Amino acid sequence: MMSLRSKVLALVEVLLRVPPLFVVDEFLKISLGLPVSSGEEVLVLSNVTVDHVDVPETDGNYYDANFYNAFFFTFFKFVVCCLGCMSSLCVFVLYTKHLVIVYLYIISLGIVFISYWINVSAIKQIQALTQAVASAQPSASMLEDILNLNVKNLLDLDGPGFLVIQNFVIQYSLSYLFKNVHLGPHHQTIQKMLPLSFMAPSFLAMLPVPPSFLHHSPVFSTLLPLFLINYVLWYSAYTIVQVIYTGYQHGRLFVSNYGLSALVETEWMRLNVPCVLRVFWVLRVAEHAILLLVDNYDDDTEEALKVSTLLAVQSLASMAKSLLVTGCETITAVLGMTSVISFFCHYIGNFFQWILLTDEEEDKSIGTVSAILFYILALQTGLTSLNPEKRFIRLCRNFCLLFTALLHFLHNIVNPILMSLSASHNPSTHRHVRALGVCAFLILFPISLLVYLWSQHSVSTWLLAVSAFSIEVVVKVVVSLMIYSLFLIDAYRSTFWEQLDDYVYYIRAFGNTIEFCFGIFLFFNGAWILLFESGGAIRAVMMCIHAYFNIWCEARAGWSVFMKRRTAVNKINSLREASSDQLNQLDDVCAICYQEMHSAKITRCNHYFHGVCLRKWLYVQDRCPLCHDILYKIDNDPNKDNNSEAGNEENSNNQNLLLEEEPDLLLGDGVR
């Protein structure tokens, strides 16, 4: 268990990496300075074309000048935004000690600017109040009040004295903070001069100095702290270059030794990217929620107190909708939402693992897979480029697709548990009940979802895709339950069930065929979307990946398994069938499954095996399991013998194709 100190330090490190993401997010909100079709681009075009119509022929170069000015201004903004994003990302990947140094430098620079603007505001107000007091009492001055210890006038809330004292306190606090965070030389003389530099405008405000000099005093008060900041920047220039070069050398050496994927994985873990993205998204949504609450409160507080419960619920629903829409308006926001979704999906997987009493590590990748799927859906559907209303609709549709995919992942968890419970004759009733309960949920929930969606929405390509995924998961669960039932029946049989393998084969072939047909249907559905609804390079690439892995590779693998099975059946049929007398005389068990033999096949080397067991063995190689002699031989033709031996040697090199009790008989269990 991590100690409290370690947890706090980890949280602080995560919080330190959040501000660069907010900076990148702000640049993305303005589209990196590029014009958008809704406003800026239309304005630029109107300035160019309309003005060109009204300009006389003698000023024909006005059109070109206006266009190039707009182009270079937009290009300059784009370059500045790109540099800002790159700088923020560079700060994001820094080590913690370097990150702290960067923040100390930024804080010290921010303190100087805050001090400057406070001094400017205070001097303006002091001058205005001084003039008002002088017009009312020409003989009165702040210096005289100080020398005469006129506390009443100095502490007058409407007088200039109170503003001077207030500015003294603020500037001293800022100078004290600056002394402790600035990275410049901490000489004793400089440290003593810093408070005087910060408070200099307040001192001058008490003296009878010319107004123009007092007006520029805030500028002079920033000279010393800005000198220290610039000194740190120039003094650290070599260190900055050295850190960048060292990081580049480390990355290049790491890639050459371990590969790019290992570097990405290592940095991903070091930076704790998922946690940083979650904190960023939560803070971003919290900021928008506070703004919405303030706006709603300021609109009409009295009417808000009289609103009914129904209207309050509607207001909360509208607020949640607004937060979801603004929570995915940029790429960084989508990444943050993806991390939050991954977090919830991970614990949903853990919940079902707790129900099923399993804790296999490989099944915990459900959060990662869900995050990748959601992010691909967001990019594929152009979520960030849609207007708020369409974005909310598309986000809800993406959530539906994600939920159906989550059901497939849950089936991948419960399916091996069902098979192991039935095949191992597990007598634990509560484990069977838990697994069957999850299967019932995986059947009822998709059916309920389809009933609701078809009753509320008209037919569309999105609805067809959700329906295909939902029906597919129901079919997969039904197939798993049928095989589970067959294994349970076999467990209570007293004799060997030779037809079991055939029944399992037919059931799985049916399920995989349905899955393959849905894959083809989804391909054509995606092609229709690509051609007639919303195209895009990402959607085209995903369709190509789907066509290759889920259609072509699955069809080829299924046909290969089918041919291997048919070949094995033909080989088994060519062997002699053992008679009852031979089996009684042998009085032995099958050397493959160790079960009694009421029927058996006799090999050329006079060994007895169950026909179904020998068929599974032939999926791997053509030699006897006991003596390794050639099993399959048509006649005594030596040429055919040689051909058979050559084929058998080739098959013996493919021992990784052992299918045994769970062969992917047609298409496999790939999740699309």
QUIDAZI-V583528 format. One record per backbone hydrogen bond with DSSP energy under -1.0 kcal/mol. NH is the residue of the N-H (numbers start at 1). CO is the residue of the C=O. If there is no record, write none. Layout:
BEGIN
nh=NH co=CO
nh=NH co=CO
END
This chain:
BEGIN
nh=7 co=3
nh=8 co=4
nh=9 co=5
nh=10 co=6
nh=11 co=7
nh=12 co=8
nh=13 co=9
nh=14 co=10
nh=15 co=11
nh=16 co=12
nh=21 co=18
nh=22 co=18
nh=23 co=19
nh=24 co=20
nh=25 co=21
nh=26 co=22
nh=27 co=23
nh=28 co=24
nh=29 co=25
nh=30 co=26
nh=31 co=28
nh=32 co=27
nh=33 co=30
nh=34 co=31
nh=39 co=36
nh=41 co=36
nh=43 co=39
nh=44 co=40
nh=45 co=41
nh=46 co=42
nh=47 co=43
nh=48 co=44
nh=49 co=45
nh=50 co=46
nh=52 co=48
nh=53 co=49
nh=54 co=50
nh=55 co=51
nh=59 co=56
nh=60 co=57
nh=62 co=59
nh=65 co=61
nh=66 co=62
nh=67 co=63
nh=68 co=64
nh=69 co=65
nh=70 co=66
nh=71 co=67
nh=72 co=68
nh=73 co=69
nh=74 co=70
nh=75 co=71
nh=76 co=72
nh=77 co=73
nh=78 co=74
nh=79 co=75
nh=80 co=76
nh=81 co=77
nh=82 co=78
nh=83 co=79
nh=84 co=80
nh=85 co=81
nh=86 co=82
nh=87 co=83
nh=88 co=84
nh=89 co=85
nh=90 co=86
nh=91 co=87
nh=92 co=88
nh=93 co=89
nh=94 co=91
nh=99 co=95
nh=100 co=96
nh=101 co=97
nh=102 co=98
nh=103 co=99
nh=104 co=100
nh=105 co=101
nh=106 co=102
nh=107 co=103
nh=108 co=104
nh=109 co=105
nh=110 co=106
nh=111 co=107
nh=112 co=108
nh=113 co=109
nh=114 co=110
nh=115 co=111
nh=116 co=112
nh=117 co=113
nh=118 co=114
nh=119 co=115
nh=120 co=116
nh=121 co=117
nh=122 co=118
nh=123 co=119
nh=124 co=120
nh=125 co=121
nh=126 co=122
nh=127 co=123
nh=128 co=124
nh=129 co=125
nh=130 co=126
nh=131 co=127
nh=132 co=128
nh=133 co=129
nh=134 co=130
nh=135 co=131
nh=136 co=132
nh=137 co=133
nh=140 co=137
nh=145 co=141
nh=146 co=142
nh=147 co=143
nh=148 co=144
nh=150 co=145
nh=151 co=149
nh=154 co=150
nh=155 co=151
nh=159 co=156
nh=164 co=160
nh=165 co=161
nh=166 co=162
nh=167 co=163
nh=168 co=164
nh=169 co=165
nh=170 co=166
nh=171 co=167
nh=172 co=168
nh=173 co=169
nh=174 co=170
nh=175 co=171
nh=176 co=172
nh=177 co=173
nh=178 co=174
nh=179 co=175
nh=180 co=176
nh=181 co=177
nh=182 co=178
nh=191 co=187
nh=192 co=188
nh=193 co=189
nh=194 co=190
nh=197 co=193
nh=198 co=194
nh=199 co=195
nh=203 co=199
nh=204 co=200
nh=205 co=201
nh=206 co=203
nh=207 co=204
nh=209 co=207
nh=214 co=210
nh=215 co=211
nh=216 co=212
nh=220 co=216
nh=221 co=217
nh=223 co=220
nh=226 co=222
nh=227 co=223
nh=228 co=224
nh=229 co=225
nh=230 co=226
nh=231 co=227
nh=232 co=228
nh=233 co=229
nh=234 co=230
nh=235 co=231
nh=236 co=232
nh=240 co=236
nh=241 co=237
nh=242 co=238
nh=243 co=239
nh=244 co=240
nh=245 co=241
nh=246 co=242
nh=247 co=243
nh=248 co=244
nh=249 co=245
nh=250 co=246
nh=251 co=247
nh=252 co=248
nh=253 co=249
nh=254 co=250
nh=255 co=251
nh=256 co=252
nh=257 co=253
nh=258 co=254
nh=259 co=255
nh=263 co=259
nh=264 co=260
nh=265 co=261
nh=266 co=262
nh=267 co=263
nh=268 co=264
nh=269 co=265
nh=270 co=266
nh=271 co=267
nh=273 co=268
nh=276 co=272
nh=277 co=273
nh=278 co=274
nh=279 co=275
nh=280 co=276
nh=281 co=277
nh=282 co=278
nh=283 co=279
nh=284 co=280
nh=285 co=281
nh=286 co=282
nh=287 co=283
nh=288 co=284
nh=289 co=285
nh=290 co=286
nh=291 co=287
nh=292 co=288
nh=293 co=289
nh=294 co=290
nh=295 co=291
nh=296 co=292
nh=297 co=293
nh=298 co=294
nh=299 co=295
nh=304 co=300
nh=305 co=301
nh=312 co=308
nh=313 co=309
nh=314 co=310
nh=315 co=311
nh=316 co=312
nh=317 co=313
nh=318 co=314
nh=319 co=315
nh=320 co=316
nh=321 co=317
nh=322 co=318
nh=323 co=319
nh=324 co=320
nh=325 co=321
nh=326 co=322
nh=327 co=323
nh=328 co=325
nh=334 co=330
nh=335 co=331
nh=336 co=332
nh=337 co=333
nh=338 co=334
nh=339 co=335
nh=340 co=336
nh=341 co=337
nh=342 co=338
nh=343 co=339
nh=344 co=340
nh=345 co=341
nh=346 co=342
nh=347 co=343
nh=348 co=344
nh=349 co=345
nh=350 co=346
nh=351 co=347
nh=352 co=348
nh=353 co=349
nh=354 co=350
nh=355 co=351
nh=356 co=352
nh=358 co=353
nh=364 co=361
nh=366 co=363
nh=369 co=365
nh=370 co=366
nh=371 co=367
nh=372 co=368
nh=373 co=369
nh=374 co=370
nh=375 co=371
nh=376 co=372
nh=377 co=373
nh=378 co=374
nh=379 co=375
nh=380 co=376
nh=381 co=377
nh=383 co=378
nh=391 co=387
nh=392 co=388
nh=393 co=389
nh=394 co=390
nh=395 co=391
nh=396 co=392
nh=397 co=393
nh=398 co=394
nh=399 co=395
nh=400 co=396
nh=401 co=397
nh=402 co=398
nh=403 co=399
nh=404 co=400
nh=405 co=401
nh=406 co=402
nh=407 co=403
nh=408 co=404
nh=409 co=405
nh=410 co=406
nh=411 co=407
nh=412 co=408
nh=414 co=410
nh=415 co=411
nh=418 co=414
nh=419 co=415
nh=420 co=416
nh=421 co=417
nh=422 co=418
nh=423 co=419
nh=424 co=420
nh=426 co=421
nh=432 co=428
nh=433 co=429
nh=434 co=430
nh=435 co=431
nh=436 co=432
nh=437 co=433
nh=438 co=434
nh=439 co=435
nh=440 co=436
nh=441 co=437
nh=442 co=438
nh=444 co=440
nh=445 co=441
nh=447 co=443
nh=448 co=444
nh=449 co=445
nh=450 co=446
nh=451 co=447
nh=452 co=448
nh=453 co=449
nh=454 co=450
nh=455 co=451
nh=456 co=452
nh=457 co=453
nh=464 co=460
nh=465 co=461
nh=466 co=462
nh=467 co=463
nh=468 co=464
nh=469 co=465
nh=470 co=466
nh=471 co=467
nh=472 co=468
nh=473 co=469
nh=474 co=470
nh=475 co=471
nh=476 co=472
nh=477 co=473
nh=478 co=474
nh=479 co=475
nh=480 co=476
nh=481 co=477
nh=482 co=478
nh=483 co=479
nh=484 co=480
nh=485 co=481
nh=486 co=482
nh=487 co=483
nh=488 co=484
nh=489 co=485
nh=490 co=486
nh=491 co=487
nh=492 co=488
nh=500 co=497
nh=503 co=499
nh=504 co=500
nh=505 co=501
nh=506 co=502
nh=507 co=503
nh=508 co=504
nh=509 co=505
nh=510 co=506
nh=511 co=507
nh=512 co=508
nh=513 co=509
nh=514 co=510
nh=515 co=511
nh=516 co=512
nh=517 co=513
nh=518 co=514
nh=519 co=515
nh=520 co=516
nh=521 co=517
nh=522 co=518
nh=523 co=519
nh=524 co=520
nh=525 co=521
nh=526 co=522
nh=527 co=523
nh=528 co=524
nh=529 co=525
nh=530 co=526
nh=531 co=527
nh=532 co=528
nh=533 co=529
nh=534 co=529
nh=540 co=536
nh=541 co=537
nh=542 co=538
nh=543 co=539
nh=544 co=540
nh=545 co=541
nh=546 co=542
nh=547 co=543
nh=548 co=544
nh=549 co=545
nh=550 co=546
nh=552 co=547
nh=553 co=548
nh=555 co=551
nh=556 co=552
nh=557 co=553
nh=558 co=554
nh=559 co=555
nh=560 co=556
nh=561 co=557
nh=562 co=558
nh=563 co=559
nh=564 co=560
nh=565 co=561
nh=566 co=562
nh=567 co=563
nh=568 co=564
nh=569 co=565
nh=570 co=566
nh=571 co=567
nh=572 co=568
nh=573 co=569
nh=574 co=570
nh=575 co=572
nh=578 co=600
nh=583 co=579
nh=584 co=580
nh=585 co=581
nh=586 co=582
nh=587 co=583
nh=590 co=595
nh=594 co=590
nh=601 co=609
nh=602 co=576
nh=603 co=607
nh=606 co=603
nh=609 co=601
nh=614 co=610
nh=615 co=611
nh=616 co=612
nh=617 co=613
nh=618 co=614
nh=620 co=617
nh=621 co=617
nh=624 co=629
nh=628 co=624
nh=631 co=622
nh=641 co=637
nh=642 co=638
nh=643 co=639
nh=644 co=640
nh=645 co=641
nh=646 co=642
nh=647 co=643
nh=648 co=644
nh=649 co=645
nh=650 co=646
nh=651 co=647
nh=652 co=648
nh=654 co=651
nh=657 co=654
nh=658 co=655
nh=662 co=659
nh=665 co=663
END
